[in-house]
């Protein structure tokens, strides 16, 4: 990535932003991470310092460092951060694809065509998509630890922390199934918005209660001697799980709409 030295007065024009802001500073002055956060929050209220640090760790931005180790961001760094945040928010692109877009633009090439922002599915469609993706995994497929990390775009420290909170767990053979991969991907995605594993304990507790409720409904069917009845129990459990996730998504959506100012 090419370092950028700002002029004494420079207009930082963030792609997709509603404005360009003149930033007055000496030629040797760059933006601190706090200043970048303040600047970006006008267009991206959900951004956090943790998110900026994560994007740096993923190689999407490379700020300069002072001798004491403090990050200093150039206007081009701010533009890259804004581009990444907008691609996530408006087009729901994974970081891998966003990185490809940035690499193409650095080579002077046009990035691939983007889906329309309004094409992003709503909460109910997202819930269905995640369930289909998880249930569509081939039976018996197991992922090793390295494979799970690569597929979830996460690092070893993140997975270790997820496991410590019970969010992701390996099977008896040490491998991970399709459901574990889906959980890992979702936890990683939430982490990019500043939600840490400790924030997700309530979700895990709620999921455990829903599992207990489903078990209570289908337990009599699972104990039945008739194989067809036992098979019906598994189908019923999947249907209840789908309805439960859809209900949760609908309640969250309704709750957000009911908030003042919505």
C-alpha positions as CSV (number, residue, x, y, z in Angstrom):
1,X,0.0,0.0,0.0
2,X,1.4,3.4,-0.9
3,X,2.0,5.8,1.9
4,X,0.2,9.1,1.5
5,X,1.6,12.5,2.8
6,X,-1.2,15.0,3.2
7,X,-0.9,18.6,2.3
8,X,-1.4,21.4,4.8
9,X,-5.1,21.7,3.9
10,X,-6.7,18.7,2.3
11,X,-10.3,17.7,1.5
12,X,-10.9,14.1,2.6
13,X,-13.5,12.8,0.3
14,X,-15.0,9.5,1.5
15,X,-16.5,7.4,-1.3
16,X,-20.2,7.2,-0.8
17,X,-20.2,9.9,1.9
18,X,-22.5,12.8,1.9
19,X,-19.7,15.2,2.2
20,X,-16.0,16.1,1.8
21,X,-14.3,17.5,4.9
22,X,-11.3,19.9,4.8
23,X,-8.8,18.8,7.4
24,X,-6.2,21.5,8.3
25,X,-2.9,20.2,9.6
26,X,0.9,20.4,9.0
27,X,2.4,18.1,6.3
28,X,3.8,15.8,9.0
29,X,0.4,15.4,10.8
30,X,-1.9,12.4,10.2
31,X,-5.1,11.3,11.9
32,X,-5.2,9.4,15.2
33,X,-7.5,6.4,15.5
34,X,-9.8,8.5,17.7
35,X,-10.0,11.2,15.0
36,X,-10.8,8.6,12.3
37,X,-13.5,7.2,14.5
38,X,-15.1,10.6,15.0
39,X,-14.9,11.3,11.2
40,X,-16.4,7.9,10.1
41,X,-19.2,7.9,12.7
42,X,-21.1,10.6,10.8
43,X,-21.8,8.0,8.0
44,X,-21.2,4.8,10.0
45,X,-22.6,5.2,13.5
46,X,-21.9,1.5,14.3
47,X,-18.2,1.7,13.8
48,X,-15.9,1.2,16.8
49,X,-12.2,1.5,17.5
50,X,-12.2,-2.3,17.9
51,X,-13.7,-2.6,14.4
52,X,-11.0,-0.3,12.9
53,X,-8.3,-2.4,14.6
54,X,-9.8,-5.6,13.3
55,X,-9.8,-4.2,9.7
56,X,-6.2,-3.3,10.2
57,X,-5.4,-6.8,11.5
58,X,-7.1,-8.2,8.3
59,X,-4.8,-6.2,6.1
60,X,-7.6,-3.9,4.7
61,X,-5.8,-0.8,5.9
62,X,-2.2,-0.2,6.9
63,X,-1.8,3.0,9.0
64,X,1.6,4.4,9.7
65,X,3.0,3.9,13.2
66,X,4.8,6.5,15.4
67,X,8.0,5.5,17.2
68,X,5.9,4.9,20.3
69,X,3.5,2.6,18.3
70,X,0.5,4.9,17.9
71,X,-1.5,4.5,14.7
72,X,-1.6,7.4,12.3
73,X,-4.0,7.3,9.4
74,X,-3.7,9.2,6.1
75,X,-6.7,10.4,4.1
76,X,-6.4,7.4,1.7
77,X,-6.6,5.1,4.8
78,X,-9.8,6.8,5.8
79,X,-11.2,6.4,2.3
80,X,-10.3,2.6,2.4
81,X,-12.0,2.2,5.8
82,X,-15.1,4.0,4.5
83,X,-15.2,1.8,1.4
84,X,-15.0,-1.4,3.5
85,X,-17.7,-0.2,5.9
86,X,-20.0,0.8,3.1
87,X,-19.5,-2.5,1.2
88,X,-20.4,-4.4,4.4
89,X,-23.4,-2.2,5.3
90,X,-25.0,-1.7,1.9
91,X,-23.9,-4.8,-0.1
92,X,-23.2,-7.3,2.6
93,X,-19.9,-8.3,1.1
94,X,-17.5,-10.5,3.0
95,X,-14.1,-9.1,3.7
96,X,-12.4,-11.5,1.2
97,X,-14.5,-10.0,-1.6
98,X,-13.9,-6.4,-0.4
99,X,-10.2,-7.1,-0.3
100,X,-10.4,-8.2,-3.9
101,X,-12.2,-5.0,-4.8
102,X,-9.5,-2.9,-3.1
103,X,-6.7,-4.8,-4.8
104,X,-8.4,-4.3,-8.2
105,X,-8.7,-0.6,-7.7
106,X,-5.1,-0.3,-6.6
107,X,-4.1,-1.9,-9.9
108,X,-6.2,0.7,-11.7
109,X,-8.9,-1.8,-12.6
110,X,-12.6,-1.5,-12.1
111,X,-14.0,-3.6,-9.3
112,X,-16.7,-6.2,-10.0
113,X,-20.3,-5.0,-10.3
114,X,-22.1,-4.6,-7.0
115,X,-25.6,-5.9,-6.0
116,X,-28.1,-3.2,-5.4
117,X,-28.3,-2.2,-1.7
118,X,-32.0,-2.9,-1.6
119,X,-31.3,-6.5,-2.6
120,X,-30.0,-7.3,0.8
121,X,-32.4,-9.7,2.5
122,X,-34.3,-8.7,5.7
123,X,-34.0,-10.4,9.0
124,X,-36.5,-13.1,8.2
125,X,-34.9,-13.9,4.9
126,X,-31.5,-13.9,6.7
127,X,-32.8,-16.4,9.2
128,X,-34.0,-18.7,6.5
129,X,-30.8,-18.4,4.6
130,X,-28.6,-19.3,7.5
131,X,-30.8,-22.3,8.4
132,X,-30.7,-23.6,4.9
133,X,-27.0,-23.2,4.7
134,X,-26.4,-25.0,7.9
135,X,-28.9,-27.8,7.1
136,X,-27.5,-28.2,3.6
137,X,-24.1,-29.3,4.8
138,X,-23.3,-32.9,3.6
139,X,-24.0,-35.4,6.4
140,X,-20.8,-36.4,8.2
141,X,-18.7,-33.6,6.8
142,X,-16.1,-32.6,9.3
143,X,-13.8,-29.6,9.3
144,X,-10.4,-29.5,11.0
145,X,-9.5,-26.5,13.1
146,X,-7.5,-24.9,10.4
147,X,-10.3,-25.4,7.9
148,X,-12.8,-23.8,10.2
149,X,-10.6,-20.8,10.8
150,X,-10.1,-20.3,7.1
151,X,-13.8,-20.7,6.3
152,X,-14.8,-18.3,9.1
153,X,-12.1,-15.8,8.2
154,X,-11.0,-15.8,11.8
155,X,-7.8,-16.4,13.8
156,X,-6.8,-18.9,16.5
157,X,-7.2,-16.4,19.3
158,X,-10.8,-15.7,18.2
159,X,-11.8,-19.4,18.0
160,X,-10.2,-20.1,21.4
161,X,-12.3,-17.3,22.9
162,X,-15.5,-18.5,21.2
163,X,-14.9,-21.9,22.6
164,X,-14.3,-20.5,26.1
165,X,-17.7,-19.0,26.0
166,X,-19.4,-22.1,24.7
167,X,-20.3,-20.4,21.4
168,X,-18.5,-23.0,19.2
169,X,-17.5,-26.5,20.3
170,X,-15.7,-29.3,18.5
171,X,-17.2,-32.8,18.3
172,X,-15.8,-35.8,20.1
173,X,-13.4,-36.4,17.2
174,X,-12.1,-32.8,17.5
175,X,-13.7,-31.8,14.2
176,X,-16.4,-29.2,13.5
177,X,-19.7,-29.8,11.6
178,X,-21.7,-27.5,9.3
179,X,-23.6,-25.9,12.2
180,X,-20.4,-25.1,14.0
181,X,-19.1,-23.4,10.9
182,X,-22.3,-21.3,10.5
183,X,-22.0,-20.2,14.2
184,X,-18.4,-19.3,13.7
185,X,-19.1,-17.2,10.6
186,X,-21.9,-15.4,12.4
187,X,-19.9,-14.8,15.5
188,X,-17.1,-13.5,13.4
189,X,-19.4,-11.2,11.5
190,X,-20.9,-9.8,14.7
191,X,-17.4,-9.2,15.9
192,X,-16.7,-6.9,13.0
193,X,-19.5,-4.7,14.4
194,X,-17.8,-4.6,17.8
195,X,-19.8,-7.4,19.5
196,X,-17.5,-9.5,21.5
197,X,-18.1,-13.1,22.7
198,X,-19.1,-11.9,26.2
199,X,-21.9,-9.9,24.6
200,X,-23.3,-13.1,23.0
201,X,-23.7,-15.1,26.2
202,X,-27.3,-14.0,26.4
203,X,-27.9,-15.3,22.8
204,X,-26.3,-18.6,23.8
205,X,-28.5,-18.9,26.9
206,X,-31.6,-18.1,24.9
207,X,-30.6,-20.7,22.3
208,X,-30.1,-23.3,25.0
209,X,-33.6,-22.6,26.3
210,X,-35.1,-22.9,22.9
211,X,-33.3,-26.3,22.4
212,X,-34.8,-27.4,25.7
213,X,-38.3,-26.4,24.6
214,X,-38.0,-28.2,21.3
215,X,-36.7,-31.3,23.1
216,X,-39.7,-31.1,25.4
217,X,-42.1,-31.2,22.4
218,X,-40.4,-34.0,20.5
219,X,-39.1,-36.2,23.3
220,X,-42.2,-38.4,23.4
221,X,-41.9,-39.0,19.6
222,X,-38.2,-39.9,19.9
223,X,-39.0,-42.6,22.5
224,X,-41.6,-44.2,20.3
225,X,-40.8,-47.7,19.0
226,X,-42.1,-47.0,15.5
227,X,-39.1,-45.9,13.3
228,X,-41.4,-43.7,11.2
229,X,-42.5,-41.9,14.3
230,X,-38.9,-41.3,15.4
231,X,-38.1,-40.0,12.0
232,X,-41.1,-37.7,12.3
233,X,-39.6,-36.4,15.5
234,X,-36.5,-35.2,13.8
235,X,-38.5,-33.5,11.0
236,X,-40.6,-31.8,13.7
237,X,-37.5,-30.7,15.6
238,X,-36.1,-29.0,12.4
239,X,-39.5,-27.3,11.7
240,X,-39.7,-26.0,15.3
241,X,-36.1,-24.7,15.0
242,X,-37.0,-22.9,11.8
243,X,-40.1,-21.3,13.4
244,X,-38.1,-20.4,16.5
245,X,-35.4,-18.6,14.5
246,X,-38.0,-16.8,12.4
247,X,-40.0,-15.7,15.5
248,X,-36.8,-14.4,17.1
249,X,-35.9,-12.4,13.9
250,X,-39.4,-11.0,13.6
251,X,-39.4,-9.9,17.3
252,X,-36.1,-8.2,16.9
253,X,-37.3,-6.4,13.8
254,X,-40.5,-5.4,15.5
255,X,-38.6,-4.2,18.6
256,X,-36.3,-2.0,16.5
257,X,-39.2,-0.5,14.6
258,X,-40.9,0.3,17.9
259,X,-37.9,2.3,19.2
260,X,-38.4,6.1,19.3
261,X,-37.2,7.8,16.2
262,X,-37.7,4.8,14.0
